[in-house]
Amino acid sequence: MIYKNCFLEMDYEINNNQIEINKIIQCPEDLYLPDDLRGYPIVKICEHACENLKNIKTLTLPEHIKTIGKYAFSGCCNLTSTNFPSELVGIDDYAFAECSSLKSAQLNNGLINVGNRAFFSCTNLQFLNIPASIRFIGKEAFAYCSSSLTEIKLKSGIKKIPEGAFSGMMFLKSINIPESVEKLEKLAFNNCGKLEKVEFDTVLLDSIGDYAFANSMIWSLTSMHLPEGIVSIGNSAYENCEGLTSIVFPKTLKYIKQRAFANSGLHDVKISKNIEVVSKEAFRNCEKLQYVHLESGVRIIEDSAFENCTNLKQILVPKTVSSISPTAFNNCPNLKVLKEGKDYQIEVLYSL
């Protein structure tokens, strides 16, 4: 069915006494969608309904809208503002992707789902409110919203921070991980170069995903205290975090995976007894690293684990260590490696 007046032309259909907008055919710069048509409430903007409509500058959504479909407003590059009515529960994949002029996303309390790349590359976004009602955030939902957005406050209720959710937000300075979060997936905060503060309020989180903070904290964030309960730090999780000078590992930590802290700015590291393996290249190219304390319980030091740590001075290898790769300490010219012998007497394993 077609609705048409002097300013607006759109295709819609009526289902169960509710209206779904299929396509906006013609509209003004200031797009106002009425709350109802023919006495029926408008509840859905369907897939691709307004995709790439470059003339839209402001958008007013109907008060009874419940769902914004996939790609509904994707590519509306001149859209600067929109409302999010109180009855809205779902924003689907790519719904506002590449709305590069959008300045604010004051998401409504009552919203439950934000789809994959829903606000991807909204490069001028300056304000983002994520309400407590949110239960699901899709992959790369807010990735590369990299303008002047400096702070994000997540509310308790979110169980997962998915792959790439906030990656590429180059001006982001502060983020909190709320108490409800159980998973922090790969690339979650990758390429957040100005990150200064990460607060962990959760006790449910058991792992830091691969590349989760890689290429972040390049300048400002200097220390991090990981909460108890974390068991694993993923591959390259903190790689290239040049500003990170110290980190406190929880007693629950068992796995530091490959290249987890490669090229980071760490000065000293204490590896607890629960970590049996120092993985391949885990601390490779940490040129500022000077002190490493391996607690009794560590068994294996893998290939290039501390390679090119050119300022590393001394490391005490506990007697529990049964295998050290020949390349574990490659190009550590100032290093003296000490090993606990029988009766805990210290012997020089080798000195470079």
N, C-alpha and C positions, 0 to 999 in steps of 0.2 A: 504494500500500500504506500501511496505517496502523500506526504504532507508538504504543502507549499504555501508560503506567503511572500510578501515583498522582499524579504531578506533571507529566508531560510527554506531550503528544499531538502527533504530527506525521505529515505525509504524505510518503512518500519513494518512490523507485524504484531498481531495481538495473539498472545498465548496465555490461556488461563486467566483471562481478564487483566493481563499485564502487558505492557508494551516493551518490545525490544527494538532498538534502532539498528538497522542493518547497514545503512550507508548515509553519510552526509554528502549530498550532491552539490549543494551550494550554500555558502554561509558567509556572514559578515566577519570583520576582524574581531569583534567582541561577540563571541558565540554564546548565546543564552539558550539553554535547552529547558523547555517548560517542564514543570513537575508532572503534568499529565496531558494526555490527548484524548479527546472524546470521552472524558471521564475516567480513563484508565491510567494508572501510574506508570511512568517510565522506570523500568527496573534494571535494564541492561543496555550497555553499549557493546555491540557485537564486534567480532574480529575484523580488523582492517577498516572499521567504519569511518575513521577520519584520518587514516594514514597519509602522511606527506601533504597535508593541507597547510601549505606554507603561509597562507594569509591570516591564519588564526593568531591573535595576540593575547586575548583573554578568554577563559572558558568558565562558564557557570554550569555545574552539573545539577540534575534534578534531585530534589530532597529524598526521593525514595529509591535512588539508584543503589543496586546491590552488587553488581558485577561490572567491571570494565574489562572487555575481552582482549585477546592477544593482538598486539600491534594497533590497538584502537586509535591511539594518538601518536604512534611512532613517527618520527621524522617531521613533526610539526615544529620546525626549527625556530619559529618566531613567537611561539607560545611563551609568555612570561609568567602567567599566574593561572591557578585553578583552585577550586575548592574541593574538599573531600567530605561529602555529606555523612551524617552520623549513621545511616543505615548501610553504608558501603562495607562489604565483608571481604571482597576479593578483587585484587588488581592482578591481572594475568600477565603472562610472559610478554616482555617487550612493549607493554602498554604505553609507556611514555619514553621509550628508548630514543636517544638522540634528539630530545627536546632541548637543544643546546642553549636556549634563552630562558628556560624555566629557572626561577630564582628561589622558589620556596616549595617545600613539600610538607605541609602541616597535616600529616596523616591522622585520620580520625580515630578516636577511641571507639572500638567496635570492629575495626579492621582486623582480619585474622590472617589472611594470606597475601604475600607480595611475591609475585612470580619471578622466574628466571629473567634476568636483565630488564626488569620492569622499569628501572630508571637509569639504565646503562648510558654512560656518556652524556649525562645532563651536566655539561661542563661549566655552567654558570650557576649551579645550585649553591645557595648561600645559607639556607636553613633547612634542616631535616629533623622532623619529630617522628620518632618511632614509638607508638603507644604501647601500653602494657597489654593490650588485647592481642597483639601480634603473636602468633604461634609458629608461623612458617615464613622464612625468607628464602627465596630461590637463589640459585647460583648467579653470581655477579650482579645481584639485584641493584646495587648502588656503585658498581665498579666505574672508575674513571669519572666520577663526579668531582672534578679536581680543581674547581675555581677557588673560592675563599672559604669553603666549609672547613672549619678547624676543629669542631667538637661533635661527637656523637654520644648520646646517652641511651644505652639499651636498658629496657625494663625487664624485670624478672618475669618469666613466662616463656621466653625463647629457649628452646632446648638445643638448638644447633645453629652455629654460625657457619654457613655453607661455603663451598668452594668459591673463592674469589669475591665474596660478598661485598667487601669494601676495598678491593685492590685498586691501586692506581690513584688513590686520593692523596695527591702530593702535598696538600696543605693541611691535612688532618694532623692535629697535635695531640688529641686526647681521646681515649676510648676506654670503656669499662666492659668487663666480661661478667654479666650478672650471675647470681647464684644458681639460676636454673639451667645454665648451659652445661650440656654433657659432652658435646663434640665441637671442636674447633678444627674445621677441615682445611685442606690444603689451599694455599694461596689466599687465605681469608683477608690478610692485611698486607699482602705483597705490594711492594713499590709505594709504600706510604713513607716517603723519604723524610718528612719533618715530624714524625711521631715522637712526642716527648713523654707521654704518660700512658701507661697501660695498667689498669687496675683489675686485678682478679678477685672477684667476690665469690666465685664458685668453689664448691668443694666436691662437685660431681664430675668435673672435667678429668678425663683420664689420659688425654694425649694432646699434643700440639702437632697439627698436620704438616705434611710436607710443604716447604716453602711458605709457611703461614705468615712469617714476618720477614721473609727474604727481601733484601734491597730496601728495608725500612730502617728507621732509627739511624739514618746515616750521619746526622749531625748532633742531635740534641739529647735523645734518651741515653742515659749513661748506665743505668742499673735496672735490674728486674728481679723480682722475688716471685718465683713460681709457687703456687699453692700445693699443699699436701694433697695427694690423690692422683697427681699426674704420674703416669707410669712410663710414657714414651714421648720423646721429642723426635719428630720426623726428619726425613732427609732434607737437608738444606733449609731447615726451619728458620734459622737466623743467619743464613749466609749473606755476606756483604753488609752486615749491620755494623758499620765501621764506628758508629758512636757508642755502641754497647761495650762498656769497659768492665762490668762485673755482673754476675748472675748468681743467684742463690738457688741451688737445686733442692727440691723436696726429698725427704728421706724415702718416699715411695718410688722415686724414679729408678727404672731398671734399664732403659734403653736410650742411648744417644746415637741416633742413626747417622748414616753417611753424610758427610759435609755439613752436619747440623750447625756448626759455628765457623765454618771455613770463611776466611777473609773478614772476620769480625775484629772488633777492637778490644777484646778481652785482655785484661792485665794479669789475672790470676784465676785459677780453676781448682775447685775441690770436687773430686769424683768419689762418691760414696761407695760403701761396700756392696750395695745392692746392684751396682752397675758392673756386670762381669766382663763386658766387652767394650773397649774403646774402639769405635767403628772406623772404617776406612775414611781417611781424610777428614775426620770429625772436627779437628782444629787446624787444618792445613792453612798455611799463609796467615796465621794470627801473629803478625810481626811485632805486636806490642806485648804478647804473652811472655811473662817472666817466671811465673811460679805455677807449678802443677803439683797438687797433693792427691796422690792415689791412695785410697784407704784399702786396708786388707780386705780382700774379697774380689778385687779385680783379677781376672784370669788371662785375658788376651788383649794385646795392643796390636791393632791391624795395620795394613799398609798405609803409609803416609799420614798416620793419625796426627802427628805433630810436625809434618814436613814444612820446611821454610818458616819455622818459628824462630826467627833469627836472633831474637833477644831472650830466648828461653835459657835460663842459667843453670837450673838444677832440678832434677826430678828424682824422687825416691820411689823405687819400684818395690811394692810389698812382696813378701815371699809367696803369696798366693798366685802371682803371675807365672804362668807356665809357657807362654808363647809371646815373643815380641818380633814383629815383622822386621826384616833387614832394612826396610825403608821407613820404619815408623818415625825415625828422628832425622831423616835426610835434611841436609843443609840447616843444621842447628849449630852454628860454629862456636857458640859460647856455652854449650851444654855439657854438664857433667851428670851422668846417669849413675845413681846409687841404687844398690839392691840389698834388701834385707836377706842376710844369710842365716845360717843356723844360729839358734839362740838369739835371733834378732840383731846379730852383729851386722854392721853396715860394710859393704864392700863396693869398690868402684867397678861397675859393670863395664863401662867404657867412658872415656872422656874425649871430647872432640876439640 
